[in-house]
Amino acid sequence: MDTIDRKLLAILRTDGRASISTLAEMLKISRGTVQNRIGRLTREGVIAGFTVRVAATDDPHAVRAITLIEITGQKSNAVIKALRGVPEIRALHTTNGAWDLVAEIETENLSEFDRVVRHIRALEGVSKSETSLLLAKV
């Protein structure tokens, strides 16, 4: 992935419904180039799908959590790439201390939440994780 791919993903995270023309204009590249990049990122699994995100205030039943992730060896880039493809991960941060990454997760229900946490734990390079559910905004 290069700078244009990262900018494209950032725009799509903000507005997954942005048209190819709009994306091309924002990135200052041709529409064909945008289409080709989206196709490649989808084939490579970087883009795992397109979804609608509902504002947290509009979905009081959503399950939200923070997951702390420890990575073994030199697997950081591969783990980060895999996690970026998980639509339920709303944000991903590197951090210092005992943990390597912090993932903000939001799912529709506990069953989906369990699926996402199991997926994270099963990734090659993830040695340990700790998850805290977010109960109420204060």
C-alpha positions in Angstrom: 0.0 0.0 0.0 1.2 3.4 -0.8 0.2 7.0 0.2 -2.7 7.1 -2.3 -4.1 3.8 -1.1 -4.0 5.0 2.5 -5.7 8.3 1.6 -8.3 6.3 -0.4 -9.0 4.1 2.6 -9.2 7.1 4.9 -11.8 8.8 2.7 -13.8 5.5 2.4 -13.8 5.1 6.2 -15.3 8.6 6.5 -17.7 8.2 3.5 -18.1 4.7 2.2 -20.7 5.9 -0.3 -18.4 8.4 -2.0 -18.6 8.1 -5.7 -15.6 7.1 -7.9 -15.7 10.6 -9.4 -15.6 12.2 -6.0 -12.8 10.0 -4.9 -10.8 10.7 -8.0 -11.3 14.4 -7.6 -10.2 14.3 -3.9 -7.2 12.2 -4.6 -6.3 14.0 -7.9 -6.1 10.8 -9.9 -8.3 9.4 -12.7 -11.5 7.5 -12.1 -10.0 4.4 -13.7 -7.1 4.5 -11.2 -9.5 4.8 -8.3 -11.6 1.9 -9.6 -8.4 -0.3 -10.1 -7.1 0.5 -6.6 -10.4 -0.3 -5.0 -10.5 -3.6 -6.9 -7.0 -4.5 -5.9 -7.5 -3.6 -2.3 -10.6 -5.7 -2.2 -8.9 -8.7 -3.9 -6.0 -8.4 -1.4 -8.4 -8.4 1.5 -7.5 -4.9 2.7 -11.1 -3.9 2.0 -13.2 -6.6 3.4 -16.5 -5.1 2.5 -18.6 -2.0 2.5 -21.1 -1.3 5.3 -23.2 1.4 7.0 -22.1 2.7 10.3 -24.8 3.9 12.6 -24.0 6.7 15.0 -23.5 5.4 18.6 -26.3 7.7 19.9 -28.7 6.1 17.4 -28.0 2.5 18.4 -28.2 2.2 22.2 -28.0 -1.7 21.9 -24.7 -1.8 20.1 -21.8 -3.6 21.8 -18.8 -1.4 22.1 -15.4 -2.3 23.5 -11.7 -1.6 23.7 -9.4 -4.5 22.9 -5.7 -4.4 23.9 -3.5 -6.6 21.6 0.0 -8.0 22.1 1.9 -9.0 19.0 4.7 -11.5 18.8 7.9 -11.1 16.8 7.9 -9.1 13.6 4.2 -9.6 12.8 3.0 -6.0 13.4 2.5 -5.1 9.8 0.6 -8.3 8.9 -1.6 -8.0 12.0 -2.4 -4.3 11.4 -3.3 -5.1 7.7 -5.6 -7.9 8.8 -7.3 -5.8 11.5 -7.8 -2.9 9.0 -10.0 -5.3 7.0 -12.4 -5.9 9.9 -15.3 -3.5 9.5 -16.4 -3.8 13.2 -13.0 -2.2 14.2 -13.9 1.5 14.2 -10.3 2.6 15.1 -6.9 1.0 15.5 -4.1 2.6 17.4 -0.5 1.7 18.2 0.5 2.3 21.8 3.3 2.0 24.2 3.7 -0.2 27.3 2.7 -3.8 27.6 0.3 -3.7 24.7 1.1 -3.1 21.0 -2.3 -2.1 19.6 -5.6 -0.8 20.8 -8.7 -1.6 18.8 -12.1 0.1 19.2 -14.8 -2.4 18.4 -18.5 -1.9 17.7 -20.9 -4.6 16.8 -24.7 -5.0 16.6 -24.9 -7.8 19.3 -22.9 -10.1 21.5 -22.8 -12.9 19.0 -21.1 -10.6 16.4 -18.8 -9.3 19.1 -17.8 -12.8 20.1 -17.0 -13.5 16.4 -14.8 -10.4 16.1 -12.9 -11.1 19.3 -12.3 -14.7 18.2 -11.1 -13.5 14.8 -8.6 -11.1 16.5 -7.3 -13.8 18.8 -6.9 -16.3 16.0 -4.7 -14.0 13.9 -1.1 -15.2 13.4 1.1 -12.9 15.4 -1.5 -12.1 18.1 -0.2 -13.6 21.3 -2.5 -12.1 23.9 -5.5 -9.7 24.1 -7.6 -8.1 26.8 -11.0 -6.7 26.1 -13.1 -4.2 28.1 -16.8 -3.6 27.2 -17.8 0.1 27.2 -21.0 0.3 29.4 -22.1 3.9 29.6 -20.8 7.2 28.3 -20.3 9.6 31.2 
